[in-house]
Structures are given as C-alpha cells and as structure tokens.
Amino acid sequence: MAVTLQEINALRQKTQAGLMDCKKALTEANGDMEAAMEILRKKGQLVAAKRSDREAAEGCVLAKVDGNFGAMIALKCETDFVAKNADFVALANKIIDAAVANKCKTLDEVKALDIDGVSAAEAVVDRSGVTGEKMELDGYATVEGEQVVAYNHMGQNFLCTLVAFNKPCDEEVAKGVAMQVAAMAPIALDEASVPESVKETELKNSVEKAKQNQVNKAVENALKKAGINPAHVDSEDHIESNTTKGWITPEQAAQAREIKATVAVEAEKSLKPEMIQNIAKGMVNKFFKESCLLDQAYIDDNKISVAQYLHGADKELTVVDFKRYTLRAE
C-alpha cells in the first residue's frame, strides 16, 4: 500500500531513522506504525550483528554527579562523525542521566534501564540501525564520597574522570585533582591500593632491568676503553651498516662482538644481589610516585605531591576513590 509523507515523518520523529528507511518499513508493514517501528528495530539488530567484528573506537564519554554519587559511561561507535552527532550524544546523555538517577552499580544494570520505552541496550541497537555503525556501551564506573566531582576533558566527550573526597572541599581544589587524574592517568590511589600482583610483577621487572643496566654499563665502559663508540655497535645491524659506511673498521667490529660477548657474561657473574635489590626497590618506589594519585607531583606545582596539595587546602582532606576513562590510545 502507498504511505503518506505525513506517516513517514511521524515514524521518523519517533525513531530518528532515515526517510527512505521509514518509507520502506511502513510499506512493508502496510502502514502499521508499531509494526514499522519493530521492523526498524530488527534492522538495527541486523546492523549490530553484521558489524560485531568491527572496532568501536570512537564515541561519547560522559560523567555526571548527583550528590554523593558519580557515574561515567562510554557509548562507543565506529567514526568520529557519528560520535559528534547530536542524537547520538543525546542518547548517551539519557543513559548517564538514568544511570545516575537510579544509582546503578553495574553495566548490566545500566543496560536494563528504561530509555524511552525500551531498554538502554535496545536503544543502542536501534541507534545502530539508524547510523549503520556498530555501537556498544562500555566503561561504566561509579564513585561515592562526601564530595564527588566529574571532569570532561576540554568538553570533548573523549576523556572523563570522577573523583570522590572524604569531606566537602573547595570546588577549584576538587577540579584540580580531577584534572590531575585526566592528565597523569594514575593506576591507584596510593601504594597500599596497588594490588600485590602488580607490586610483585613490578619488582621482578625492576630486578631484571637493574641487572641489564649494570651489564650494559660494563659493556659500554669496555667498548669506550677500546676506543669504540658504543652507539656504533649497539646491534648487529648497526655493526654491519657502520662497517660498510667506514665508521668502524672490520677489526673494530670483530673486537666489539668479542667485548659484548665476554664482558656481558663476566659482568652478570659479578653482580651483587644486594645492590641489585636496592636499585630495584628504588625503581619500584619511583613507579609508585609516578603511578599513585596521592604520591604524584601535582600538575600545577610539581614541587608538592597531590596529598600535600590537598593538605594545604584542608589538613584532613584526601581522595577516597577515582575513576578515569578515555577513548584515546595512550
């Protein structure tokens, strides 16, 4: 049967689907509005299924606070063009608003929320049908505290942070710490918050790195003593290319290979375990200082830590939790 432009526009207003998609759906449904909406919904599911192997690397990250509760979520898509679409951003806003209003604790709870008469998960599938891109909800996180602040980096919806404090504090202080989390990407609140498995792995890697550094120093010193530039022989490819260029002689190349082989073995045998452990512990401490929020140098004054910055505002003030999510590779 023929469908009218008025019917097509009515369906488009309800679904935000394209004009031709609405016309086809109404024609297939013989003018039944509800049936046409279901056809478009199924189309969205088909798009999602076809695109399931595609990467949703763009999207919209939003964070919102209601009293002592804060939440953030990412509605992901494939292209920046869709990520900036007003209807796409509006859907992300509806979802985060509902999540905060209902104090959702998990992503599954968010997906089950009612958004304009359908679940959030279904609303995302429907939007996928409109745009033809894969879409997914991801990165849901929450914090709770006596004061909670949300930060959307540059207002561009690609990087958001949430920070919860143990007591009310000045908004500028709170915002400063939220920006710290965005800029410095801490992995934990403090050393005590770092999982033991991470500490063990970091110490193990630091021990190996400390050993290698000491061996490398011994080899470099031996090469320099022999009159050979270590940078010219730091790999077999460099030795060959620099010999061809005339930067080192064939004799020096052979001598360098001999030094690297023998001195490395001798240096490794002479390493003192206690010294290596001390160096490794220093490296781990540096890791904590760079990776733990309260221990990091404050971005606006690197002479003090974040903890010292907070204590400067209020001796009892501290951070009890934080979350960070970004769509950008780091």
C-alpha positions in Angstrom: 0.0 0.0 0.0 1.1 3.6 -0.5 2.2 5.5 2.5 1.9 9.3 3.0 4.7 11.7 3.7 2.9 12.6 7.0 3.2 8.9 8.1 6.8 8.8 7.1 7.7 11.9 9.0 5.8 10.6 12.1 7.8 7.4 12.1 11.0 9.4 11.5 10.2 11.6 14.5 9.7 8.5 16.7 12.8 6.6 15.5 15.2 9.1 14.0 15.6 6.7 11.1 16.2 7.9 7.6 13.3 8.9 5.3 13.8 6.0 2.9 14.2 3.5 5.8 10.9 4.8 7.3 9.1 4.6 3.9 10.3 1.0 3.3 9.4 -0.1 6.8 5.9 1.5 6.6 5.4 -0.1 3.2 6.4 -3.5 4.4 4.2 -3.1 7.5 1.2 -2.0 5.4 1.1 1.4 7.2 1.1 -0.1 10.7 3.2 2.3 12.8 4.1 -0.2 15.5 4.9 -2.9 13.1 7.1 -0.5 11.1 8.9 0.5 14.3 9.6 -3.2 15.0 11.0 -3.6 11.5 13.4 -0.7 12.0 14.4 -2.2 15.4 15.2 -5.5 13.8 17.1 -3.7 11.2 19.2 -2.2 13.9 19.8 -5.6 15.3 20.9 -6.9 11.9 23.3 -3.9 11.6 24.7 -4.7 15.0 25.2 -8.4 14.1 26.9 -7.5 10.8 29.2 -5.1 12.5 30.0 -7.2 15.5 33.6 -7.8 14.3 34.2 -4.1 13.7 36.0 -2.0 16.2 34.0 0.7 18.0 36.9 3.1 18.7 35.1 6.4 18.7 32.2 7.5 20.8 31.0 9.7 23.6 32.2 9.5 27.2 30.1 11.3 29.8 30.3 11.7 33.6 27.7 13.0 35.9 27.3 13.6 39.7 24.2 13.6 41.8 25.0 14.5 45.4 27.5 11.9 46.8 27.2 9.6 43.8 29.0 9.9 40.5 29.0 7.8 37.4 30.5 7.7 33.9 29.8 5.7 30.8 31.1 5.4 27.2 28.7 5.0 24.3 31.0 3.8 21.6 30.7 3.9 17.8 33.0 3.5 14.8 33.5 7.0 13.5 34.1 10.5 14.8 31.3 11.7 12.5 28.7 9.6 14.4 30.3 10.4 17.8 29.6 14.1 17.3 26.0 13.6 16.0 23.6 15.4 18.3 21.1 12.5 18.5 24.0 10.1 19.4 25.2 12.4 22.2 21.6 12.9 23.3 21.2 9.1 23.7 24.5 9.0 25.8 23.1 11.8 28.0 19.8 10.0 28.5 21.6 6.8 29.5 24.0 8.5 32.0 21.1 10.6 33.4 19.1 7.4 34.1 22.1 5.6 35.5 22.8 8.3 38.0 19.2 8.8 38.9 18.9 5.0 39.6 22.3 4.8 41.3 23.3 1.9 39.0 26.3 0.0 40.2 27.0 -2.2 37.2 26.9 -2.0 33.4 24.3 -4.8 33.3 22.0 -2.6 35.5 22.6 0.3 33.1 21.7 -1.8 30.0 18.4 -2.8 31.6 17.3 0.8 32.3 14.2 2.1 30.5 15.1 4.7 27.8 12.0 6.0 26.0 10.1 2.7 26.4 12.9 0.3 25.6 16.0 -0.9 27.5 19.2 1.1 27.2 20.7 -1.9 25.4 17.8 -1.9 22.9 18.1 1.8 22.4 21.7 1.5 21.4 20.8 -1.3 18.9 18.1 1.0 17.5 20.6 3.8 17.1 23.0 1.4 15.4 20.2 0.8 12.8 19.9 4.5 12.2 23.6 5.1 11.7 24.7 1.8 10.2 27.6 1.6 12.7 28.4 -0.8 15.4 27.7 0.7 18.8 28.2 -0.5 22.4 28.0 0.6 26.0 31.4 0.3 27.8 33.5 1.7 30.6 30.7 2.2 33.2 32.2 3.2 36.6 31.0 4.9 39.8 32.4 6.6 42.8 30.9 7.7 46.1 32.1 10.1 48.7 31.3 13.1 50.8 32.0 15.2 47.8 32.2 14.0 44.2 33.4 15.9 41.1 33.2 15.0 37.4 35.6 16.3 34.8 35.1 16.1 31.0 38.5 17.0 29.4 38.1 20.0 27.1 34.4 19.3 27.0 35.1 17.0 24.0 33.5 13.8 25.4 36.5 11.5 24.9 38.1 11.6 28.3 36.3 11.9 31.7 37.3 11.5 35.3 35.4 11.1 38.6 37.0 11.9 42.0 35.5 11.2 45.4 36.7 13.0 48.6 36.3 12.2 52.3 34.8 15.5 53.0 33.4 18.6 51.3 36.0 20.8 49.8 36.5 23.9 47.6 35.3 23.3 44.0 38.6 24.5 42.5 40.6 22.1 44.6 38.3 19.2 43.6 38.5 20.2 39.9 42.3 20.4 40.1 42.6 16.8 41.3 40.1 15.6 38.7 42.3 17.3 36.0 45.3 15.6 37.6 43.6 12.2 37.1 42.9 13.1 33.5 46.5 14.3 32.8 48.6 11.8 34.7 46.4 8.6 34.5 47.2 7.2 37.9 46.6 3.4 38.4 45.9 3.5 42.1 45.1 5.9 45.0 48.3 5.2 46.9 50.9 2.4 47.4 48.6 0.5 49.7 46.0 0.4 46.9 48.3 -1.2 44.4 47.4 -4.9 44.0 50.1 -7.3 45.4 50.3 -9.0 42.0 51.2 -5.6 40.4 53.8 -4.9 43.1 55.4 -8.4 42.6 55.5 -8.0 38.8 56.9 -4.5 39.1 59.7 -5.7 41.5 60.5 -8.6 39.3 60.8 -6.5 36.2 62.8 -3.9 38.0 65.3 -6.5 39.2 65.8 -7.7 35.6 66.1 -4.2 34.4 68.6 -3.3 37.1 70.7 -6.3 36.1 70.6 -5.5 32.4 71.5 -1.8 33.1 74.6 -2.9 35.1 75.7 -5.3 32.4 75.1 -2.7 29.7 77.2 -0.2 31.7 80.1 -2.7 32.0 80.0 -3.4 28.2 79.8 0.3 27.3 82.8 1.1 29.5 84.8 -1.8 28.0 83.9 -0.6 24.5 84.9 3.0 25.3 88.2 1.8 26.8 88.9 0.0 23.5 88.2 3.2 21.6 84.9 2.1 20.1 81.8 4.2 20.2 79.0 2.1 21.9 76.3 3.7 19.7 78.0 2.3 16.6 77.9 -1.3 17.8 74.7 -1.5 19.9 73.2 -4.1 17.5 74.4 -6.5 14.9 72.6 -4.5 12.2 74.4 -1.3 13.3 77.8 -3.1 13.3 77.3 -4.3 9.7 75.9 -0.9 8.4 78.6 1.2 10.2 81.3 -1.1 8.9 80.0 -0.6 5.4 79.9 3.2 5.9 83.5 3.1 7.2 82.6 4.4 10.6 84.2 1.4 12.2 86.8 -1.0 10.8 86.3 -4.7 10.3 88.8 -5.2 13.1 86.8 -3.0 15.5 83.6 -4.8 14.5 85.2 -8.1 15.5 86.6 -6.6 18.7 83.2 -5.1 19.6 81.5 -8.5 19.1 84.1 -10.2 21.3 83.8 -7.5 24.1 80.0 -7.7 24.0 80.0 -11.4 24.4 82.7 -11.8 27.0 82.2 -8.7 29.2 78.4 -9.3 29.4 78.9 -12.8 30.8 81.6 -11.6 33.3 79.6 -8.6 34.4 76.5 -10.7 35.0 78.5 -13.2 37.2 79.9 -10.4 39.3 76.6 -8.7 40.0 75.9 -8.2 43.8 72.4 -9.3 44.7 72.0 -6.8 47.5 73.0 -3.9 45.2 70.5 -5.1 42.5 67.7 -5.4 45.1 68.4 -1.8 46.3 68.4 -0.4 42.8 65.2 -2.3 42.0 63.5 -1.1 45.1 64.4 2.5 44.1 62.8 1.9 40.7 59.7 0.5 42.3 59.4 3.5 44.6 59.7 5.7 41.5 56.9 3.7 39.9 54.7 4.3 43.0 55.4 8.0 42.9 54.6 8.3 39.2 51.5 6.0 39.3 49.8 6.6 42.6 47.5 9.6 42.6 48.3 10.9 46.1 52.0 10.5 45.6 52.2 12.1 42.1 53.7 15.5 41.7 50.8 18.0 41.5 50.4 19.2 37.9 50.2 22.9 38.8 53.1 22.8 41.3 55.5 19.8 40.8 57.3 20.7 44.0 54.5 19.2 46.0 52.5 15.9 45.8 48.8 15.7 45.3 48.4 14.7 49.0 50.4 17.8 50.0 48.2 20.0 47.8 45.1 18.6 49.5 46.5 19.1 52.9 47.3 22.6 52.0 43.6 23.2 51.5 42.5 21.2 54.4 44.7 19.0 56.7 42.1 16.3 56.8 41.2 16.3 53.1 42.0 13.3 50.9 40.7 11.3 48.0 38.8 8.1 48.7 38.3 6.9 45.1 38.7 7.9 41.5 37.9 6.6 38.0 39.1 7.5 34.6 38.1 6.5 31.1 39.4 7.6 27.7 38.7 6.6 24.1 42.2 7.6 23.0 45.2 5.3 22.8 47.9 6.2 25.4 
